[in-house]
Amino acid sequence: MALAESIAFALFAIVTVGSAAGVVLVRDVWHSALLLGVSLISVAVFYVMNQAAFVATMQILVYVGGVLILITFAVMLTREDESVIEVTP
C-alpha cells in the first residue's frame, strides 16, 4: 500500500508543480486562472492523503469556490472586446 501512496503523491506533486509553473509562465490570464484552479485542487488532494478532510473541504470551498470564481469574473468583466474594430478618421 505504501508504494501506491508514493506513486499517487509523486503524480500529484508533478501536477501541482507543473500547474503552478504554468500559472506564472502562461501569457493568457484565463488559462492562468484555470491552471491556478488545478493547482489548488491538487493541494486539496494532498490534504485528503494526510487524512485532513475538513481542511481539504475548506480548501476547495474557499479557494477554488471563492477566490477562483472571483478571478474568473474579474477576467470576464475587464477583458476588452476584440470583435469591435475602432475606426479613427
Protein Blocks (a to p, Z undefined) as FASTA:
>chain_A
ZZmmmmmmmmmmmmmmmmmmmmmmpmblklmmmmmmmmmmmmmmmmmmnopaklmmmmmm
mmmmmmmmmmmmmmmmmpccfkbccddZZ
